[in-house]
Amino acid sequence: MRFGKLVTIKKVKKLPDDKDKHDKWLCQCDCGNTTIVRSNTLREGKTKSCGCLLRGIKDMKGQRFGRLVAIEHVGFASNRVTLWRCKCDCGNETIVRQGNLNSGTTRSCGCLDIDRTKEANTTHGQSHTRIFNIWSKIKERCYNPKRPAYKNYGGKGVVMCDEWRNDFQTFYNWAMTNGYQDDLTIDRINSNGNYEPLNCRWLALSENVRLRNATAFIAIGELSLTIHDWAIRLNMDPATLMSRYKELGEKNVVDAIRYALETSDNSSLYKRKEYANGQIKLK
């Protein structure tokens, strides 16, 4: 069984004086080394190599970055960016990109905003506007672990640059001079990058969805299409199909698409069948 770069070879026999309750496995790493690993660290994804993944990573354990103190290296984001678990002076823990710590982009778990939010809310007079809501929602998904979207943003090390995070007026000024309209949504040009002026733009919602879906391919038989193109073929909203893809996973969505192609009925892809919109396009 594979876990990252490790493939289990055999279970290691426990010694009589071994009081560790966890089983241990002898594993072969893709780099050629073998190592013995506890079963729980394999299952939980804490150990993904013999240690070769960590080579060349700067040891920042115990170092302070603003209000944050680095505790441990916890792995990598999808683009191989190094992630560190940090303890904030306020008591919270947060996952931060190593580059953001070194550059000073991230200096707290987000609690620095608390002292400034009241001032922002009372000085700019836009607390109930759409643009202020966009700014607030970005901060929530980057810094609030209790929000469902956090796992796809802050949980992967995505942050909001300090100049925006600490001052709504700066974000507002950038938005107004870079094409903001009430029918547009904010989009990150590099989906692995942060919310910052050089990586953000305003797009129509339909275009934003199309771009997000353009990189997710599903292959059925000899046909390989993006989620957006499968949705068009299945006569459904691309955003709905992407939502099902994220919720159910690729295998379940592939099965549902196969069923829709066989029966010309796309209702299995909807949570509420009454929203299904009829016949699909077979060609």
Secondary structure, 3 states (H helix, E strand, C coil): CEECCEEEEEEECCCCCCCCCCCEEEEEECCCCEEEEEHHHHHCCCCCCCCHHHCCCCCCCCCEECCEEEEEEEEECCCCCEEEEEEECCCCEEEEEHHHHHHCCCCCCCCHHHHHHHHHHHHCCCCCCHHHHHHHHHHHHHHCCCCHHHHHCHHHCCCECHHHHCCHHHHHHHHHHCCCCCCEEEEECCCCCCECHHHEEEEEHHHHHHHHHCCCEEEECCEEEEHHHHHHHCCCCHHHHHHHHHHHCHHHHHHHHHHHHHHCCCHHHCCCHHHCCCCCCCC
